[in-house]
Amino acid sequence: MLKTLHCEQIEVETDANGVCSHLLRDILENWPVGKPKPKIFYTVPYGCNPTGSTATLERRKEVLRLAREHNFLILEGGYIPSIF
């Protein structure tokens, strides 16, 4: 659906504890000046494919803090964590 809207997708790495929130923070804090920041963060916090990993509570809280700081929505589903 988002591809049909021509959304730019940027993959954020994950590990056994979920999305690497420190890398997401780095992406957002080093975002190019003049380029609109992402509006949506798509993630799979529970049973992520293909590893089946579940994000830790601390990682989920950090993503929520980043969403508040950088004004984006969190959309949870079942695919690779990305920002748009």
N, CA, C and O atoms as a Tinker XYZ file with bonds, in Angstrom:
   336  protein
     1  N      0.822000   -1.184000    0.000000    73     2
     2  CA     0.000000    0.000000    0.000000    64     1     3
     3  C      0.873000    1.258000    0.000000    63     2     4     5
     4  O      0.627000    2.189000   -0.767000    81     3
     5  N      1.889000    1.280000    0.860000    73     3     6
     6  CA     2.726000    2.477000    0.952000    64     5     7
     7  C      3.559000    2.695000   -0.308000    63     6     8     9
     8  O      3.864000    3.835000   -0.656000    81     7
     9  N      3.928000    1.620000   -0.989000    73     7    10
    10  CA     4.660000    1.770000   -2.251000    64     9    11
    11  C      3.801000    2.464000   -3.295000    63    10    12    13
    12  O      4.306000    3.269000   -4.076000    81    11
    13  N      2.498000    2.159000   -3.317000    73    11    14
    14  CA     1.619000    2.798000   -4.291000    64    13    15
    15  C      1.473000    4.292000   -4.016000    63    14    16    17
    16  O      1.133000    5.061000   -4.915000    81    15
    17  N      1.727000    4.700000   -2.780000    73    15    18
    18  CA     1.692000    6.119000   -2.422000    64    17    19
    19  C      3.048000    6.780000   -2.626000    63    18    20    21
    20  O      3.225000    7.958000   -2.314000    81    19
    21  N      4.017000    6.008000   -3.157000    73    19    22
    22  CA     5.377000    6.492000   -3.450000    64    21    23
    23  C      6.105000    6.964000   -2.198000    63    22    24    25
    24  O      6.826000    7.962000   -2.221000    81    23
    25  N      5.905000    6.235000   -1.110000    73    23    26
    26  CA     6.599000    6.547000    0.142000    64    25    27
    27  C      8.033000    6.027000    0.067000    63    26    28    29
    28  O      8.277000    4.914000   -0.397000    81    27
    29  N      8.955000    6.827000    0.519000    73    27    30
    30  CA    10.343000    6.375000    0.611000    64    29    31
    31  C     10.467000    5.507000    1.858000    63    30    32    33
    32  O     10.056000    5.910000    2.946000    81    31
    33  N     11.033000    4.319000    1.698000    73    31    34
    34  CA    11.184000    3.405000    2.821000    64    33    35
    35  C     12.649000    3.306000    3.215000    63    34    36    37
    36  O     13.524000    3.141000    2.365000    81    35
    37  N     12.904000    3.409000    4.506000    73    35    38
    38  CA    14.254000    3.305000    5.036000    64    37    39
    39  C     14.237000    2.208000    6.087000    63    38    40    41
    40  O     13.559000    2.328000    7.108000    81    39
    41  N     14.982000    1.141000    5.837000    73    39    42
    42  CA    15.002000    0.018000    6.766000    64    41    43
    43  C     15.850000    0.352000    7.990000    63    42    44    45
    44  O     16.906000    0.976000    7.881000    81    43
    45  N     15.370000   -0.072000    9.149000    73    43    46
    46  CA    16.087000    0.100000   10.402000    64    45    47
    47  C     16.438000   -1.297000   10.905000    63    46    48    49
    48  O     15.572000   -2.167000   10.988000    81    47
    49  N     17.693000   -1.505000   11.234000    73    47    50
    50  CA    18.146000   -2.832000   11.662000    64    49    51
    51  C     17.466000   -3.293000   12.939000    63    50    52    53
    52  O     17.038000   -2.490000   13.768000    81    51
    53  N     17.379000   -4.622000   13.075000    73    51    54
    54  CA    16.851000   -5.250000   14.281000    64    53    55
    55  C     17.877000   -6.249000   14.806000    63    54    56    57
    56  O     18.807000   -6.640000   14.100000    81    55
    57  N     17.689000   -6.649000   16.048000    73    55    58
    58  CA    18.483000   -7.726000   16.634000    64    57    59
    59  C     17.549000   -8.573000   17.493000    63    58    60    61
    60  O     16.329000   -8.450000   17.377000    81    59
    61  N     18.088000   -9.416000   18.338000    73    59    62
    62  CA    17.269000  -10.304000   19.158000    64    61    63
    63  C     16.341000   -9.555000   20.113000    63    62    64    65
    64  O     15.389000  -10.141000   20.628000    81    63
    65  N     16.606000   -8.258000   20.359000    73    63    66
    66  CA    15.794000   -7.453000   21.266000    64    65    67
    67  C     14.828000   -6.524000   20.545000    63    66    68    69
    68  O     14.225000   -5.652000   21.169000    81    67
    69  N     14.677000   -6.703000   19.242000    73    67    70
    70  CA    13.769000   -5.868000   18.466000    64    69    71
    71  C     14.508000   -4.832000   17.632000    63    70    72    73
    72  O     15.695000   -4.980000   17.339000    81    71
    73  N     13.791000   -3.787000   17.258000    73    71    74
    74  CA    14.387000   -2.733000   16.445000    64    73    75
    75  C     15.533000   -2.079000   17.229000    63    74    76    77
    76  O     15.423000   -1.861000   18.436000    81    75
    77  N     16.616000   -1.774000   16.541000    73    75    78
    78  CA    17.769000   -1.124000   17.174000    64    77    79
    79  C     17.445000    0.364000   17.321000    63    78    80    81
    80  O     17.734000    1.167000   16.434000    81    79
    81  N     16.845000    0.712000   18.451000    73    79    82
    82  CA    16.352000    2.077000   18.655000    64    81    83
    83  C     17.473000    3.107000   18.595000    63    82    84    85
    84  O     17.230000    4.249000   18.204000    81    83
    85  N     18.690000    2.736000   18.971000    73    83    86
    86  CA    19.806000    3.677000   18.881000    64    85    87
    87  C     20.116000    4.017000   17.422000    63    86    88    89
    88  O     20.532000    5.136000   17.118000    81    87
    89  N     19.913000    3.051000   16.518000    73    87    90
    90  CA    20.121000    3.330000   15.089000    64    89    91
    91  C     18.988000    4.189000   14.532000    63    90    92    93
    92  O     19.217000    5.056000   13.689000    81    91
    93  N     17.776000    3.948000   15.002000    73    91    94
    94  CA    16.647000    4.799000   14.602000    64    93    95
    95  C     16.893000    6.224000   15.064000    63    94    96    97
    96  O     16.675000    7.167000   14.303000    81    95
    97  N     17.342000    6.395000   16.300000    73    95    98
    98  CA    17.662000    7.728000   16.811000    64    97    99
    99  C     18.726000    8.397000   15.931000    63    98   100   101
   100  O     18.603000    9.571000   15.582000    81    99
   101  N     19.757000    7.648000   15.582000    73    99   102
   102  CA    20.835000    8.185000   14.746000    64   101   103
   103  C     20.307000    8.640000   13.385000    63   102   104   105
   104  O     20.677000    9.707000   12.896000    81   103
   105  N     19.446000    7.830000   12.780000    73   103   106
   106  CA    18.849000    8.199000   11.487000    64   105   107
   107  C     18.079000    9.506000   11.616000    63   106   108   109
   108  O     18.238000   10.411000   10.798000    81   107
   109  N     17.246000    9.600000   12.643000    73   107   110
   110  CA    16.403000   10.783000   12.817000    64   109   111
   111  C     17.211000   12.028000   13.169000    63   110   112   113
   112  O     16.915000   13.114000   12.671000    81   111
   113  N     18.214000   11.889000   14.010000    73   111   114
   114  CA    19.005000   13.052000   14.427000    64   113   115
   115  C     19.957000   13.541000   13.335000    63   114   116   117
   116  O     20.433000   14.675000   13.383000    81   115
   117  N     20.230000   12.688000   12.356000    73   115   118
   118  CA    21.107000   13.076000   11.253000    64   117   119
   119  C     20.343000   13.203000    9.940000    63   118   120   121
   120  O     20.917000   13.093000    8.856000    81   119
   121  N     19.051000   13.434000   10.057000    73   119   122
   122  CA    18.190000   13.570000    8.880000    64   121   123
   123  C     18.624000   14.796000    8.081000    63   122   124   125
   124  O     18.925000   15.834000    8.670000    81   123
   125  N     18.663000   14.698000    6.740000    73   123   126
   126  CA    19.082000   15.833000    5.905000    64   125   127
   127  C     18.214000   17.083000    6.133000    63   126   128   129
   128  O     16.985000   17.007000    6.154000    81   127
   129  N     18.869000   18.203000    6.299000    73   127   130
   130  CA    18.181000   19.484000    6.464000    64   129   131
   131  C     17.373000   19.771000    5.197000    63   130   132   133
   132  O     17.871000   19.601000    4.085000    81   131
   133  N     16.147000   20.199000    5.371000    73   131   134
   134  CA    15.294000   20.538000    4.239000    64   133   135
   135  C     14.471000   19.375000    3.707000    63   134   136   137
   136  O     13.536000   19.585000    2.934000    81   135
   137  N     14.803000   18.160000    4.106000    73   135   138
   138  CA    14.041000   16.982000    3.674000    64   137   139
   139  C     13.019000   16.675000    4.759000    63   138   140   141
   140  O     13.380000   16.584000    5.933000    81   139
   141  N     11.732000   16.512000    4.386000    73   139   142
   142  CA    10.718000   16.221000    5.401000    64   141   143
   143  C     11.050000   14.937000    6.165000    63   142   144   145
   144  O     11.430000   13.923000    5.580000    81   143
   145  N     10.894000   15.013000    7.484000    73   143   146
   146  CA    11.163000   13.832000    8.315000    64   145   147
   147  C     10.066000   12.792000    8.128000    63   146   148   149
   148  O      8.961000   13.119000    7.695000    81   147
   149  N     10.373000   11.534000    8.457000    73   147   150
   150  CA     9.373000   10.466000    8.334000    64   149   151
   151  C      8.130000   10.755000    9.177000    63   150   152   153
   152  O      8.202000   11.384000   10.233000    81   151
   153  N      7.004000   10.282000    8.680000    73   151   154
   154  CA     5.718000   10.477000    9.365000    64   153   155
   155  C      5.218000    9.191000   10.022000    63   154   156   157
   156  O      4.381000    9.234000   10.923000    81   155
   157  N      5.741000    8.030000    9.561000    73   155   158
   158  CA     5.274000    6.736000   10.057000    64   157   159
   159  C      6.477000    5.834000   10.316000    63   158   160   161
   160  O      7.423000    5.793000    9.529000    81   159
   161  N      6.421000    5.114000   11.433000    73   159   162
   162  CA     7.384000    4.058000   11.722000    64   161   163
   163  C      6.610000    2.754000   11.758000    63   162   164   165
   164  O      5.756000    2.551000   12.620000    81   163
   165  N      6.915000    1.870000   10.813000    73   163   166
   166  CA     6.230000    0.580000   10.724000    64   165   167
   167  C      7.102000   -0.468000   11.393000    63   166   168   169
   168  O      8.272000   -0.615000   11.041000    81   167
   169  N      6.553000   -1.194000   12.348000    73   167   170
   170  CA     7.330000   -2.166000   13.099000    64   169   171
   171  C      6.505000   -3.396000   13.440000    63   170   172   173
   172  O      5.275000   -3.379000   13.400000    81   171
   173  N      7.213000   -4.456000   13.775000    73   171   174
   174  CA     6.595000   -5.693000   14.229000    64   173   175
   175  C      7.218000   -6.019000   15.579000    63   174   176   177
   176  O      8.245000   -6.696000   15.632000    81   175
   177  N      6.621000   -5.552000   16.669000    73   175   178
   178  CA     7.245000   -5.734000   17.970000    64   177   179
   179  C      7.101000   -7.142000   18.552000    63   178   180   181
   180  O      7.847000   -7.511000   19.459000    81   179
   181  N      6.160000   -7.925000   18.045000    73   179   182
   182  CA     5.913000   -9.267000   18.582000    64   181   183
   183  C      6.011000  -10.315000   17.472000    63   182   184   185
   184  O      5.271000  -10.251000   16.491000    81   183
   185  N      6.914000  -11.272000   17.623000    73   183   186
   186  CA     7.022000  -12.366000   16.664000    64   185   187
   187  C      7.433000  -11.925000   15.276000    63   186   188   189
   188  O      6.874000  -12.394000   14.285000    81   187
   189  N      8.399000  -11.033000   15.191000    73   187   190
   190  CA     8.857000  -10.463000   13.915000    64   189   191
   191  C      9.355000  -11.556000   12.964000    63   190   192   193
   192  O     10.061000  -12.475000   13.378000    81   191
   193  N      8.985000  -11.446000   11.711000    73   191   194
   194  CA     9.458000  -12.360000   10.676000    64   193   195
   195  C     10.850000  -11.979000   10.246000    63   194   196   197
   196  O     11.117000  -10.777000   10.227000    81   195
   197  N     11.743000  -12.829000    9.908000    73   195   198
   198  CA    11.640000  -14.285000    9.966000    64   197   199
   199  C     12.166000  -14.864000   11.281000    63   198   200   201
   200  O     12.136000  -16.081000   11.462000    81   199
   201  N     12.643000  -14.028000   12.199000    73   199   202
   202  CA    13.303000  -14.514000   13.412000    64   201   203
   203  C     12.355000  -14.920000   14.521000    63   202   204   205
   204  O     12.702000  -15.753000   15.358000    81   203
   205  N     11.167000  -14.346000   14.539000    73   203   206
   206  CA    10.231000  -14.609000   15.621000    64   205   207
   207  C     10.550000  -13.815000   16.881000    63   206   208   209
   208  O      9.975000  -14.068000   17.939000    81   207
   209  N     11.471000  -12.852000   16.770000    73   207   210
   210  CA    11.886000  -12.074000   17.944000    64   209   211
   211  C     10.784000  -11.120000   18.402000    63   210   212   213
   212  O      9.930000  -10.702000   17.621000    81   211
   213  N     10.832000  -10.797000   19.672000    73   211   214
   214  CA     9.904000   -9.848000   20.277000    64   213   215
   215  C     10.707000   -8.712000   20.890000    63   214   216   217
   216  O     11.683000   -8.949000   21.602000    81   215
   217  N     10.302000   -7.487000   20.618000    73   215   218
   218  CA    11.016000   -6.319000   21.132000    64   217   219
   219  C     10.900000   -6.240000   22.649000    63   218   220   221
   220  O      9.846000   -6.519000   23.222000    81   219
   221  N     11.989000   -5.859000   23.280000    73   219   222
   222  CA    11.966000   -5.685000   24.728000    64   221   223
   223  C     11.142000   -4.452000   25.086000    63   222   224   225
   224  O     10.936000   -3.565000   24.258000    81   223
   225  N     10.680000   -4.411000   26.318000    73   223   226
   226  CA     9.912000   -3.263000   26.782000    64   225   227
   227  C     10.734000   -1.985000   26.658000    63   226   228   229
   228  O     10.210000   -0.954000   26.235000    81   227
   229  N     12.001000   -2.037000   27.018000    73   227   230
   230  CA    12.846000   -0.841000   26.924000    64   229   231
   231  C     12.955000   -0.333000   25.482000    63   230   232   233
   232  O     12.906000    0.874000   25.248000    81   231
   233  N     13.102000   -1.244000   24.520000    73   231   234
   234  CA    13.166000   -0.821000   23.114000    64   233   235
   235  C     11.854000   -0.199000   22.672000    63   234   236   237
   236  O     11.850000    0.819000   21.980000    81   235
   237  N     10.742000   -0.804000   23.066000    73   235   238
   238  CA     9.438000   -0.249000   22.682000    64   237   239
   239  C      9.244000    1.136000   23.280000    63   238   240   241
   240  O      8.707000    2.028000   22.623000    81   239
   241  N      9.679000    1.323000   24.529000    73   239   242
   242  CA     9.575000    2.645000   25.160000    64   241   243
   243  C     10.459000    3.662000   24.456000    63   242   244   245
   244  O     10.063000    4.816000   24.290000    81   243
   245  N     11.647000    3.250000   24.042000    73   243   246
   246  CA    12.553000    4.174000   23.341000    64   245   247
   247  C     11.955000    4.600000   21.998000    63   246   248   249
   248  O     12.054000    5.767000   21.622000    81   247
   249  N     11.340000    3.671000   21.279000    73   247   250
   250  CA    10.685000    4.022000   20.015000    64   249   251
   251  C      9.546000    5.005000   20.280000    63   250   252   253
   252  O      9.360000    5.948000   19.512000    81   251
   253  N      8.792000    4.802000   21.341000    73   251   254
   254  CA     7.724000    5.735000   21.701000    64   253   255
   255  C      8.291000    7.118000   22.020000    63   254   256   257
   256  O      7.729000    8.130000   21.600000    81   255
   257  N      9.398000    7.168000   22.757000    73   255   258
   258  CA    10.049000    8.469000   23.039000    64   257   259
   259  C     10.477000    9.154000   21.742000    63   258   260   261
   260  O     10.305000   10.363000   21.583000    81   259
   261  N     11.034000    8.374000   20.823000    73   259   262
   262  CA    11.461000    8.946000   19.540000    64   261   263
   263  C     10.264000    9.454000   18.740000    63   262   264   265
   264  O     10.349000   10.497000   18.093000    81   263
   265  N      9.157000    8.726000   18.782000    73   263   266
   266  CA     7.948000    9.162000   18.072000    64   265   267
   267  C      7.456000   10.497000   18.606000    63   266   268   269
   268  O      7.032000   11.364000   17.842000    81   267
   269  N      7.512000   10.656000   19.908000    73   267   270
   270  CA     7.096000   11.928000   20.512000    64   269   271
   271  C      8.068000   13.052000   20.165000    63   270   272   273
   272  O      7.656000   14.168000   19.850000    81   271
   273  N      9.353000   12.747000   20.225000    73   271   274
   274  CA    10.392000   13.751000   19.923000    64   273   275
   275  C     10.362000   14.211000   18.476000    63   274   276   277
   276  O     10.513000   15.398000   18.187000    81   275
   277  N     10.163000   13.254000   17.561000    73   275   278
   278  CA    10.287000   13.539000   16.128000    64   277   279
   279  C      8.951000   13.540000   15.394000    63   278   280   281
   280  O      8.905000   13.607000   14.166000    81   279
   281  N      7.860000   13.466000   16.162000    73   279   282
   282  CA     6.515000   13.642000   15.617000    64   281   283
   283  C      6.170000   12.661000   14.487000    63   282   284   285
   284  O      5.834000   13.079000   13.379000    81   283
   285  N      6.254000   11.366000   14.775000    73   283   286
   286  CA     5.807000   10.377000   13.802000    64   285   287
   287  C      4.891000    9.363000   14.486000    63   286   288   289
   288  O      4.931000    9.179000   15.703000    81   287
   289  N      4.061000    8.710000   13.663000    73   287   290
   290  CA     3.146000    7.678000   14.138000    64   289   291
   291  C      3.848000    6.331000   14.138000    63   290   292   293
   292  O      4.748000    6.092000   13.333000    81   291
   293  N      3.434000    5.451000   15.041000    73   291   294
   294  CA     3.936000    4.082000   15.075000    64   293   295
   295  C      2.829000    3.181000   14.547000    63   294   296   297
   296  O      1.722000    3.160000   15.087000    81   295
   297  N      3.133000    2.442000   13.497000    73   295   298
   298  CA     2.196000    1.505000   12.896000    64   297   299
   299  C      2.760000    0.097000   13.106000    63   298   300   301
   300  O      3.838000   -0.222000   12.604000    81   299
   301  N      2.035000   -0.741000   13.843000    73   299   302
   302  CA     2.505000   -2.091000   14.126000    64   301   303
   303  C      1.849000   -3.089000   13.186000    63   302   304   305
   304  O      0.651000   -3.019000   12.914000    81   303
   305  N      2.656000   -4.014000   12.700000    73   303   306
   306  CA     2.150000   -5.027000   11.793000    64   305   307
   307  C      3.066000   -6.225000   11.737000    63   306   308   309
   308  O      3.651000   -6.607000   12.750000    81   307
   309  N      3.199000   -6.828000   10.566000    73   307   310
   310  CA     3.993000   -8.042000   10.416000    64   309   311
   311  C      4.929000   -8.011000    9.232000    63   310   312   313
   312  O      4.674000   -8.695000    8.241000    81   311
   313  N      6.022000   -7.231000    9.295000    73   311   314
   314  CA     7.002000   -7.179000    8.206000    64   313   315
   315  C      8.308000   -6.626000    8.746000    63   314   316   317
   316  O      8.557000   -6.736000    9.946000    81   315
   317  N      9.130000   -6.051000    7.931000    73   315   318
   318  CA    10.429000   -5.501000    8.314000    64   317   319
   319  C     10.260000   -4.077000    8.845000    63   318   320   321
   320  O      9.626000   -3.263000    8.173000    81   319
   321  N     10.799000   -3.738000   10.022000    73   319   322
   322  CA    10.676000   -2.377000   10.549000    64   321   323
   323  C     11.264000   -1.343000    9.582000    63   322   324   325
   324  O     12.390000   -1.502000    9.110000    81   323
   325  N     10.516000   -0.307000    9.297000    73   323   326
   326  CA    10.937000    0.736000    8.367000    64   325   327
   327  C     10.352000    2.069000    8.805000    63   326   328   329
   328  O      9.393000    2.117000    9.574000    81   327
   329  N     10.937000    3.144000    8.309000    73   327   330
   330  CA    10.332000    4.459000    8.484000    64   329   331
   331  C      9.978000    5.002000    7.118000    63   330   332   333
   332  O     10.631000    4.673000    6.128000    81   331
   333  N      8.934000    5.845000    7.054000    73   331   334
   334  CA     8.466000    6.408000    5.781000    64   333   335
   335  C      8.384000    7.904000    5.901000    63   334   336
   336  O      8.011000    8.581000    4.942000    81   335
